Amino acid sequence: MLVSVVFEQPHRTVFGAAFKYFSYYHSFIKMRVVILSALLLLLNLGWVKAYDRETNTTRTGSKLPNIIIIMADDMGFDDLSIRGGREFLTPNIDALAFHGRLLDRLYAPAMCTPSRGALLSGKYPIHTGTQHFVISNQEPWSLKLNTTLMPEIFRAAGYSTNLVGKWHLGYARPEFTPTHRGFDYHYGYWGAYIDYYQRRSQMPDKTYIMGYDFRRNMEVECADRGVYMTDLLTNEAERVIQETAAKQQPLFLMINHLAVHTGNDNDPLQVPEEELQKFTHIKDPNHRKYAAMVSKLDKSVGRVIGALARAEQLENSIVIFYSDNGAPSVGMFANTGSNWPLKGQKNSPWEGGLRVAGAIWSPLLKARSSVFTQPIYVGDFLPTLAHAAGIELPDSLQLDGIDLWPQLSGPKEAPHVPREILHSLDDVWNVSSLLLGHWKYVNGTTLAGQYDQQLVQRELDDLDPRANRYVVEVRNSLASRALARFDQQRLTQHRMKNIMIDAKVDCGDMQRGCNALLEECLYDMSVDPCERNNLAYSEQHAEILATMRQRIKQLRAGAVPIQNLPGVAYANPTLHECTWDLFEIKKPGSVPLECDMHGIPCSAQI
């Protein structure tokens, strides 16, 4: 049975990006490489439909599957120990991948606002006006209001839609906020980041204004202040899981963690002391804190899986974990996370900012305990999860994301769907980055190119004391103990080793570098995943380069204007009882207050 959800707004088709990719390629009939890619695409789309007709893996019985998306903030590509790093372990997140599927080539826009917008809308940032930078707390803009979002679609299909944690898609007006954009319930913060204990955010601009930012729906929430944020959000997620199960209503839950984003400049890396003491083997004090922050995040994932198990909801759930973008290893908001062996970092057009850590688990997946190597974009999650839930999406949505549920839920050998992913098209900073089939094009870069290289190496000396019993740590994790009963085969050490081998990134040798400030860059990602060999000057690849340029030109022609607006003085929390508030509609106070980490609005609860 399909659930029809109708929206009247004009959008693009679910498979629009894929068919557009084919029709564009067809116009270059003389290009042999291009024709081959187009034919493969058409064949694979046919396979998707045929395979979908032959299988029925959308739900268990007549029940809609619960959908739980756990999002880390600014976590590095190499910060999951399933990738092979051993400075610190992530046994619960690794268990999600070992028992489910590691999303080996999951891509997201390289910054918070465009990444979250792409997830919820199923569209490229150029189609929601979020293609340039992020929303700072004092700026009165949002994701375009005529964009239908994932929670609206799932709520219309009967789901209880819940957001626990970060929003960062605008809050200057009520209509910008989560509970006006499809979420039945929100517990968390509206802006970019907050202190892990006091929930205050200080914007890094000339004024360095400080304000409180934490809500339960539309109301300021002060209860449990002083509880570490990762634990606080996990406590609430456990409550939501239990209460929704008791109502026998399908659950759509996003847990958008603050971890492992930095807090305020005065104390950026925060973690409970007892967790920090577990990582004394790490010499660098900041990286030691980061390891402890990741550890708390990993335990949160285990607790969420445990809560689903206690509520007897795992057998009908889809759980996704991923990071919104790559880690900022150095520079602004640096958390010391690692994107090794990829180059670049958050807010860059390179793989280190775009290719993110991710895993999916569900008993609906046939090829559990395997690596999913198909390139997948965060914008694909909307049509993919809609398919899994039996929700028929109208063509009028005009999504850029494509439905990959047949590949995710099907056999390990399911053929790849050649596809397009527009990583970045920012005409303010003059940066474009595009994946088309296995070709990647980059023109321009961010921050004067200072982070356009591999920024960290994998540490081989500061090894976690648990590293030599890694397999045992994973199998004894809370997540693994809950998920093991759904295994098709026992998770043996041999199988874990094979998955880790499949997850290894082989960079190849450096041949010809590229200075994206001065030249175009073209890479064959099938053999050069670390972007070490620029083919833009190769005569053999001239037609491919011309194709990439033309596709960027086409995408640019269809882009909507950026929604960015400059910050306004009347947003200052000193004029709103020291709170980041609905400053476009609430009258500012006449006398500025002195705002710090305490006091108004929670002074009565100190």
C-alpha positions as CSV (number, residue, x, y, z in Angstrom):
1,M,0.0,0.0,0.0
2,L,1.3,3.5,-0.9
3,V,0.4,6.6,1.1
4,S,-0.2,9.5,-1.2
5,V,1.0,12.8,0.0
6,V,0.0,15.8,-2.2
7,F,1.5,19.2,-2.0
8,E,0.5,22.0,-4.4
9,Q,3.8,23.9,-4.5
10,P,5.8,23.8,-7.8
11,H,9.0,21.7,-7.4
12,R,11.1,19.3,-9.4
13,T,10.5,15.6,-10.0
14,V,12.0,12.9,-7.7
15,F,14.1,11.5,-10.5
16,G,14.5,15.0,-12.1
17,A,18.2,15.2,-11.4
18,A,18.9,11.8,-12.9
19,F,16.8,12.3,-16.0
20,K,18.2,15.8,-16.5
21,Y,21.6,14.3,-16.3
22,F,20.7,11.9,-19.1
23,S,19.0,14.4,-21.4
24,Y,22.0,16.8,-21.0
25,Y,24.4,14.0,-21.8
26,H,22.3,13.0,-24.8
27,S,22.9,16.4,-26.4
28,F,26.6,15.6,-26.6
29,I,26.1,12.5,-28.8
30,K,29.7,12.5,-30.1
31,M,31.2,12.1,-26.7
32,R,31.8,8.4,-26.2
33,V,32.4,8.7,-22.4
34,V,29.3,10.8,-21.9
35,I,27.1,8.5,-24.0
36,L,28.3,5.5,-22.0
37,S,27.5,7.2,-18.7
38,A,24.0,8.2,-20.0
39,L,23.2,4.6,-21.2
40,L,24.4,3.2,-17.9
41,L,22.2,5.7,-16.0
42,L,19.1,4.7,-18.1
43,L,19.8,1.0,-17.6
44,N,20.3,1.4,-13.9
45,L,17.1,3.5,-13.5
46,G,15.3,0.7,-15.3
47,W,16.9,-1.8,-12.9
48,V,15.8,0.3,-10.0
49,K,12.2,0.2,-11.1
50,A,12.3,-3.5,-12.1
51,Y,14.0,-4.5,-8.9
52,D,11.5,-2.5,-6.9
53,R,8.6,-4.4,-8.6
54,E,10.2,-7.7,-7.7
55,T,10.8,-6.9,-4.0
56,N,8.8,-5.5,-1.2
57,T,11.2,-4.3,1.5
58,T,9.3,-1.1,2.4
59,R,7.9,-2.1,5.8
60,T,7.2,-4.9,8.2
61,G,3.6,-6.0,7.7
62,S,1.3,-3.0,7.5
63,K,3.3,-0.9,9.9
64,L,5.1,2.3,8.8
65,P,8.8,2.0,9.7
66,N,10.2,4.3,12.4
67,I,12.8,6.6,11.0
68,I,15.6,7.8,13.3
69,I,18.3,10.1,11.9
70,I,21.2,10.9,14.3
71,M,23.3,13.8,13.1
72,A,26.7,14.6,14.4
73,D,28.0,18.2,13.9
74,D,31.4,18.7,12.4
75,M,32.7,15.1,12.9
76,G,35.6,14.0,10.7
77,F,35.5,11.4,8.0
78,D,38.2,9.4,9.8
79,D,36.8,9.8,13.3
80,L,34.9,6.5,13.1
81,S,37.2,3.7,14.3
82,I,35.7,1.3,11.7
83,R,37.9,3.3,9.2
84,G,41.0,2.0,11.1
85,G,42.0,4.9,13.4
86,R,42.8,3.8,16.9
87,E,43.4,7.0,18.9
88,F,39.9,6.6,20.3
89,L,37.1,4.1,19.5
90,T,33.5,4.5,18.4
91,P,32.2,1.0,19.2
92,N,28.5,1.9,19.1
93,I,28.5,3.8,15.8
94,D,30.8,1.1,14.3
95,A,28.3,-1.5,15.4
96,L,25.6,0.3,13.5
97,A,27.8,0.0,10.4
98,F,28.9,-3.6,11.1
99,H,25.4,-4.9,11.7
100,G,24.0,-2.6,9.0
101,R,25.8,-0.8,6.1
102,L,28.7,1.7,6.1
103,L,27.8,4.6,3.9
104,D,31.2,4.7,2.3
105,R,30.5,7.6,-0.2
106,L,28.0,9.7,1.6
107,Y,28.1,13.4,0.5
108,A,26.8,16.5,2.1
109,P,27.3,20.3,1.5
110,A,30.3,21.4,3.4
111,M,28.6,23.7,6.0
112,C,25.8,23.5,8.5
113,T,22.9,25.5,7.0
114,P,23.2,24.2,3.4
115,S,23.7,20.7,4.6
116,R,20.7,20.6,6.9
117,G,18.6,22.3,4.2
118,A,19.6,19.7,1.6
119,L,18.6,16.9,4.0
120,L,15.2,18.2,4.8
121,S,14.3,19.5,1.3
122,G,15.8,16.9,-0.9
123,K,17.3,19.7,-3.0
124,Y,20.6,21.4,-3.8
125,P,21.2,24.5,-1.8
126,I,21.0,26.5,-5.0
127,H,17.3,25.6,-5.1
128,T,16.6,26.7,-1.6
129,G,18.6,29.9,-1.4
130,T,21.1,28.5,1.1
131,Q,24.1,28.1,-1.2
132,H,26.3,30.8,0.5
133,F,27.7,30.3,4.0
134,V,25.4,29.8,7.0
135,I,22.8,31.7,9.0
136,S,24.3,33.7,11.8
137,N,22.1,34.2,14.8
138,Q,21.6,37.9,14.2
139,E,20.6,37.5,10.5
140,P,16.8,37.6,9.6
141,W,16.6,35.0,6.9
142,S,15.8,31.3,6.5
143,L,15.5,28.3,4.2
144,K,12.9,29.4,1.5
145,L,9.4,29.1,3.0
146,N,7.9,27.7,-0.2
147,T,10.0,24.6,0.2
148,T,8.2,21.4,1.3
149,L,10.3,19.7,4.0
150,M,10.7,16.1,5.0
151,P,8.9,16.4,8.3
152,E,5.8,17.9,6.6
153,I,5.7,14.9,4.2
154,F,6.1,12.3,7.0
155,R,3.6,14.1,9.3
156,A,1.0,14.0,6.4
157,A,1.6,10.3,6.2
158,G,0.7,9.8,9.9
159,Y,4.1,10.1,11.6
160,S,4.9,11.8,14.9
161,T,7.7,14.2,13.8
162,N,10.2,15.2,16.3
163,L,13.5,17.2,16.3
164,V,15.8,17.0,19.3
165,G,18.8,19.3,19.1
166,K,20.0,21.8,16.5
167,W,17.9,23.6,13.9
168,H,20.1,26.3,12.2
169,L,17.7,27.1,9.4
170,G,16.4,30.4,10.6
171,Y,14.4,31.7,13.6
172,A,13.9,35.5,13.3
173,R,10.1,34.9,12.7
174,P,7.9,32.1,14.0
175,E,7.3,30.7,10.5
176,F,11.1,30.0,10.2
177,T,11.2,27.7,13.2
178,P,10.9,23.9,13.4
179,T,7.3,23.5,14.7
180,H,6.2,25.8,11.8
181,R,8.1,23.7,9.2
182,G,6.6,20.2,9.8
183,F,7.9,19.1,13.2
184,D,5.2,18.3,15.8
185,Y,7.8,18.8,18.6
186,H,11.2,20.5,19.0
187,Y,13.5,20.3,22.0
188,G,16.8,22.1,21.4
189,Y,18.3,25.3,20.0
190,W,17.5,27.4,17.0
191,G,20.9,28.8,16.1
192,A,24.4,27.7,15.2
193,Y,25.9,26.4,18.4
194,I,25.7,26.8,22.2
195,D,27.8,26.2,25.3
196,Y,27.6,22.5,26.3
197,Y,26.4,23.3,29.8
198,Q,24.9,26.8,29.9
199,R,23.2,26.9,26.5
200,R,24.5,30.4,25.7
201,S,25.8,31.3,22.3
202,Q,28.3,34.1,21.5
203,M,28.4,35.1,17.9
204,P,32.0,35.6,16.6
205,D,31.4,39.0,15.1
206,K,32.6,42.5,16.1
207,T,30.2,42.8,19.1
208,Y,30.6,39.3,20.5
209,I,27.0,39.4,21.9
210,M,25.9,36.6,24.2
211,G,22.5,35.1,24.3
212,Y,20.5,32.1,25.7
213,D,19.3,29.6,23.0
214,F,17.3,26.6,24.2
215,R,13.6,25.8,23.6
216,R,10.8,23.3,24.1
217,N,8.8,24.1,21.0
218,M,8.4,27.9,21.0
219,E,9.0,28.4,24.8
220,V,12.4,29.1,26.5
221,E,13.4,25.9,28.3
222,C,15.5,26.3,31.5
223,A,15.0,22.9,33.2
224,D,18.1,20.7,33.7
225,R,20.5,23.5,33.0
226,G,24.1,22.4,33.7
227,V,23.5,18.9,32.3
228,Y,26.1,18.1,29.5
229,M,24.4,18.8,26.2
230,T,25.0,15.4,24.6
231,D,23.5,13.7,27.6
232,L,20.6,16.1,27.8
233,L,19.6,15.6,24.1
234,T,20.0,11.8,24.6
235,N,17.7,11.8,27.6
236,E,15.0,13.6,25.6
237,A,15.4,11.3,22.6
238,E,14.9,8.3,24.9
239,R,11.8,9.9,26.3
240,V,10.3,10.6,22.9
241,I,11.0,7.0,21.7
242,Q,9.2,5.6,24.8
243,E,6.2,7.9,24.6
244,T,5.7,7.5,20.9
245,A,5.9,3.7,21.1
246,A,3.2,3.8,23.8
247,K,0.9,5.7,21.5
248,Q,1.6,3.1,18.8
249,Q,2.3,5.9,16.3
250,P,5.1,5.7,13.7
251,L,8.1,7.8,14.8
252,F,10.1,10.2,12.7
253,L,12.9,11.4,15.0
254,M,15.9,13.6,14.2
255,I,18.6,13.9,16.9
256,N,20.8,16.8,15.8
257,H,23.7,16.8,18.2
258,L,25.8,19.8,19.2
259,A,28.7,17.3,19.4
260,V,31.3,17.6,18.1
261,H,31.0,21.3,17.1
262,T,32.9,23.7,19.3
263,G,31.2,25.8,21.9
264,N,32.0,29.5,22.4
265,D,35.5,30.8,21.8
266,N,36.3,31.2,25.5
267,D,35.8,27.4,26.1
268,P,35.4,25.7,22.7
269,L,35.9,22.0,23.6
270,Q,33.9,20.9,26.5
271,V,33.4,17.4,28.1
272,P,32.8,16.0,31.6
273,E,36.1,15.5,33.5
274,E,35.4,11.8,34.1
275,E,35.2,11.1,30.3
276,L,38.3,13.2,29.7
277,Q,40.3,11.1,32.1
278,K,39.8,8.0,29.8
279,F,42.0,9.6,27.1
280,T,45.2,10.6,28.9
281,H,47.1,8.6,26.3
282,I,46.5,11.4,23.8
283,K,49.2,14.0,24.1
284,D,47.5,17.0,22.5
285,P,45.2,18.5,25.2
286,N,42.6,19.8,22.6
287,H,42.5,16.5,20.7
288,R,42.2,14.7,24.1
289,K,39.0,16.7,24.7
290,Y,37.8,16.0,21.2
291,A,38.2,12.3,21.7
292,A,36.2,12.4,24.9
293,M,33.5,14.5,23.1
294,V,33.3,11.8,20.4
295,S,33.1,9.1,23.0
296,K,30.1,10.8,24.7
297,L,28.5,11.0,21.2
298,D,29.2,7.3,20.6
299,K,27.6,6.4,23.9
300,S,24.6,8.4,23.0
301,V,24.1,6.4,19.8
302,G,24.2,3.2,21.9
303,R,21.6,4.6,24.3
304,V,19.3,5.5,21.4
305,I,19.6,2.0,20.0
306,G,19.0,0.6,23.5
307,A,15.9,2.8,23.9
308,L,14.5,1.5,20.6
309,A,15.1,-2.1,21.8
310,R,13.4,-1.6,25.2
311,A,10.4,-0.1,23.4
312,E,10.4,-3.1,21.0
313,Q,10.7,-0.8,18.1
314,L,13.9,-2.0,16.5
315,E,12.3,-4.6,14.3
316,N,10.5,-1.9,12.4
317,S,13.0,0.9,12.4
318,I,15.5,2.5,10.0
319,V,18.4,4.2,11.9
320,I,20.8,6.5,10.1
321,F,23.9,8.1,11.6
322,Y,26.0,10.7,9.8
323,S,27.9,14.0,10.1
324,D,26.5,17.2,8.6
325,N,29.9,18.0,7.0
326,G,33.6,17.2,7.4
327,A,35.6,18.3,10.5
328,P,37.2,21.7,10.8
329,S,40.6,20.3,11.7
330,V,42.2,23.8,12.0
331,G,41.1,27.4,11.7
332,M,37.7,28.9,12.7
333,F,35.7,26.5,15.0
334,A,38.6,24.0,14.8
335,N,37.8,20.9,16.9
336,T,40.9,18.8,15.8
337,G,38.7,16.3,14.0
338,S,40.3,14.2,11.2
339,N,39.3,13.9,7.6
340,W,42.3,11.8,6.7
341,P,43.3,10.7,4.1
342,L,41.1,13.2,2.3
343,K,42.2,16.8,1.6
344,G,40.3,19.9,2.8
345,Q,37.9,20.3,5.6
346,K,34.6,21.9,6.5
347,N,33.7,24.9,4.3
348,S,35.8,23.7,1.4
349,P,35.0,22.2,-2.1
350,W,37.3,19.1,-1.4
351,E,36.4,15.6,-0.2
352,G,37.4,16.4,3.3
353,G,34.6,18.8,3.7
354,L,32.0,16.9,1.6
355,R,32.5,13.1,2.0
356,V,31.1,12.4,5.5
357,A,31.0,9.7,8.1
358,G,27.8,7.7,7.9
359,A,26.0,4.4,8.5
360,I,22.5,2.9,8.2
361,W,20.9,0.0,10.0
362,S,17.5,-1.6,9.5
363,P,16.2,-5.2,9.4
364,L,14.7,-4.2,6.1
365,L,18.2,-4.2,4.5
366,K,19.0,-7.4,2.8
367,A,22.8,-6.8,2.5
368,R,23.5,-6.1,6.2
369,S,27.1,-6.2,7.3
370,S,28.5,-4.7,4.1
371,V,29.8,-1.5,2.7
372,F,27.5,0.6,0.6
373,T,29.8,2.1,-2.1
374,Q,27.1,3.8,-4.2
375,P,27.6,7.6,-4.1
376,I,24.7,9.0,-2.0
377,Y,23.8,12.6,-1.3
378,V,22.0,13.8,1.9
379,G,19.3,15.1,-0.4
380,D,18.6,11.5,-1.4
381,F,17.4,10.6,2.1
382,L,14.0,12.2,1.5
383,P,12.9,10.2,-1.5
384,T,14.8,7.1,-0.3
385,L,13.1,7.1,3.1
386,A,9.7,8.0,1.6
387,H,10.0,4.9,-0.6
388,A,10.9,2.8,2.5
389,A,7.7,4.1,4.2
390,G,5.5,3.6,1.1
391,I,5.0,7.3,0.7
392,E,4.3,8.2,-2.9
393,L,5.9,11.6,-3.6
394,P,4.3,13.9,-6.3
395,D,6.4,14.9,-9.2
396,S,5.7,18.6,-8.4
397,L,8.2,18.4,-5.5
398,Q,11.0,18.5,-8.2
399,L,13.7,17.0,-6.0
400,D,17.4,16.9,-6.8
401,G,17.8,13.9,-4.5
402,I,17.0,10.4,-6.0
403,D,15.4,7.3,-4.5
404,L,18.2,4.8,-3.6
405,W,16.1,2.6,-1.4
406,P,16.2,-0.3,-3.9
407,Q,20.0,-0.2,-3.8
408,L,20.3,0.3,0.0
409,S,17.8,-2.4,0.8
410,G,18.7,-4.7,-2.0
411,P,21.6,-7.1,-2.6
412,K,25.2,-6.1,-2.1
413,E,25.8,-6.5,-5.8
414,A,23.1,-4.0,-6.8
415,P,24.6,-1.9,-9.6
416,H,25.4,1.7,-9.0
417,V,23.2,4.5,-10.4
418,P,25.5,7.0,-12.1
419,R,24.5,10.3,-10.8
420,E,25.1,14.0,-10.4
421,I,25.9,15.7,-7.1
422,L,26.3,19.5,-7.0
423,H,28.6,20.0,-4.0
424,S,28.8,23.7,-4.2
425,L,27.8,26.6,-6.5
426,D,28.6,29.8,-4.6
427,D,28.8,32.9,-6.9
428,V,29.6,35.1,-3.9
429,W,32.9,33.3,-3.2
430,N,33.2,32.1,-6.9
431,V,33.4,28.4,-6.0
432,S,31.9,25.5,-7.9
433,S,32.3,21.8,-7.2
434,L,30.4,19.1,-9.1
435,L,30.4,15.3,-9.2
436,L,29.1,13.9,-12.5
437,G,29.4,10.1,-12.8
438,H,32.9,9.4,-11.6
439,W,34.3,12.8,-12.6
440,K,34.7,15.7,-10.2
441,Y,35.2,19.3,-11.2
442,V,36.4,22.1,-8.9
443,N,36.7,25.8,-9.9
444,G,37.6,28.3,-7.1
445,T,38.0,27.6,-3.4
446,T,37.4,29.1,0.0
447,L,39.6,31.0,2.5
448,A,42.3,31.8,-0.1
449,G,43.1,28.1,-0.4
450,Q,44.8,27.9,2.9
451,Y,43.1,24.5,3.7
452,D,43.3,23.0,0.2
453,Q,45.5,20.0,1.3
454,Q,45.5,17.0,3.6
455,L,45.5,18.8,7.0
456,V,46.2,15.9,9.4
457,Q,47.9,12.5,9.5
458,R,46.6,9.5,11.3
459,E,48.2,9.2,14.7
460,L,50.1,5.9,15.1
461,D,51.5,6.4,18.6
462,D,48.7,7.7,20.9
463,L,46.7,4.5,20.7
464,D,43.6,3.9,22.8
465,P,44.3,1.2,25.4
466,R,41.2,-0.7,24.1
467,A,42.6,-0.8,20.6
468,N,44.0,-4.4,20.9
469,R,40.5,-5.7,21.9
470,Y,38.6,-3.6,19.3
471,V,36.4,-6.5,18.1
472,V,35.4,-7.3,21.7
473,E,34.6,-3.6,22.4
474,V,32.3,-3.4,19.4
475,R,30.5,-6.7,20.0
476,N,30.1,-5.8,23.7
477,S,28.7,-2.3,22.9
478,L,25.2,-1.4,23.8
479,A,24.3,-1.0,20.1
480,S,25.8,-4.3,19.1
481,R,24.1,-6.3,21.8
482,A,20.7,-4.8,20.7
483,L,21.3,-5.3,17.0
484,A,22.9,-8.7,17.0
485,R,19.6,-10.6,17.3
486,F,18.6,-9.3,13.8
487,D,21.9,-10.5,12.2
488,Q,21.6,-12.9,9.2
489,Q,25.0,-14.3,10.1
490,R,27.0,-13.9,13.3
491,L,29.3,-10.9,13.3
492,T,32.7,-12.7,13.4
493,Q,36.1,-11.1,13.6
494,H,36.7,-12.3,10.0
495,R,33.6,-10.5,8.7
496,M,34.5,-7.3,10.6
497,K,38.0,-7.4,9.1
498,N,36.6,-7.8,5.6
499,I,34.3,-4.8,6.1
500,M,37.1,-2.7,7.3
501,I,39.2,-3.7,4.2
502,D,36.3,-2.7,2.0
503,A,36.1,0.7,3.8
504,K,39.8,1.5,3.2
505,V,40.5,4.6,1.0
506,D,43.4,4.0,-1.4
507,C,44.7,7.5,-2.5
508,G,47.2,6.6,-5.1
509,D,50.3,8.7,-5.9
510,M,50.5,12.5,-6.2
511,Q,50.9,13.3,-9.9
512,R,49.7,16.8,-10.8
513,G,48.3,19.1,-8.1
514,C,45.8,21.8,-8.7
515,N,45.6,25.4,-7.4
516,A,41.9,26.1,-7.6
517,L,42.4,29.8,-7.2
518,L,44.2,29.9,-10.5
519,E,43.0,26.9,-12.5
520,E,40.3,24.4,-13.0
521,C,40.6,21.0,-11.4
522,L,39.3,17.7,-12.9
523,Y,39.6,14.4,-11.1
524,D,38.6,10.8,-11.9
525,M,37.2,9.8,-8.5
526,S,37.1,6.1,-9.4
527,V,40.9,6.0,-9.2
528,D,41.8,9.3,-7.4
529,P,39.5,9.6,-4.3
530,C,42.0,11.9,-2.6
531,E,42.1,14.5,-5.5
532,R,45.9,14.1,-6.3
533,N,45.9,14.1,-10.0
534,N,44.4,17.1,-11.9
535,L,43.4,16.0,-15.4
536,A,42.2,19.4,-16.6
537,Y,45.3,19.8,-18.8
538,S,44.9,16.4,-20.4
539,E,43.9,16.5,-24.0
540,Q,42.3,13.1,-23.5
541,H,39.8,14.7,-21.1
542,A,39.1,17.9,-22.9
543,E,35.5,16.9,-23.8
544,I,34.8,15.8,-20.2
545,L,36.1,19.2,-18.9
546,A,33.9,21.0,-21.4
547,T,30.9,18.9,-20.3
548,M,31.5,19.8,-16.6
549,R,31.8,23.5,-17.4
550,Q,28.5,23.4,-19.4
551,R,26.7,21.6,-16.6
552,I,27.8,24.2,-14.1
553,K,26.5,26.8,-16.4
554,Q,23.1,25.1,-16.7
555,L,22.9,24.7,-12.9
556,R,23.8,28.3,-12.4
557,A,21.0,29.4,-14.8
558,G,18.5,27.5,-12.6
559,A,19.7,28.7,-9.2
560,V,17.5,30.9,-7.1
561,P,18.9,34.0,-5.5
562,I,20.7,33.6,-2.2
563,Q,18.5,34.3,0.8
564,N,21.3,35.8,3.0
565,L,20.5,39.0,4.7
566,P,23.0,41.0,6.9
567,G,22.7,40.9,10.7
568,V,20.5,43.5,12.4
569,A,21.3,45.4,15.6
570,Y,17.8,44.7,17.1
571,A,18.6,41.0,17.2
572,N,21.0,41.6,20.1
573,P,20.0,39.5,23.1
574,T,20.7,42.4,25.4
575,L,17.4,43.8,24.0
576,H,15.5,40.5,24.4
577,E,16.1,39.5,28.0
578,C,19.5,38.0,27.1
579,T,17.8,35.5,24.7
580,W,18.2,34.8,21.0
581,D,14.6,35.4,20.2
582,L,12.0,36.1,17.4
583,F,13.6,39.5,16.9
584,E,11.7,40.3,13.7
585,I,8.4,40.3,15.5
586,K,9.3,41.0,19.1
587,K,9.8,44.5,20.2
588,P,13.3,45.1,21.6
589,G,13.7,46.4,25.1
590,S,14.5,50.1,25.5
591,V,17.4,49.5,27.9
592,P,20.2,47.0,27.0
593,L,20.9,44.4,29.7
594,E,24.3,43.0,30.6
595,C,24.3,39.4,29.4
596,D,26.7,36.6,30.4
597,M,26.6,32.9,31.1
598,H,24.0,33.3,33.8
599,G,21.0,35.3,34.8
600,I,18.0,36.2,32.6
601,P,16.1,34.3,31.2
602,C,16.9,31.4,33.6
603,S,17.9,33.4,36.7
604,A,15.1,31.9,38.9
605,Q,16.6,28.4,38.3
606,I,20.3,29.1,39.0
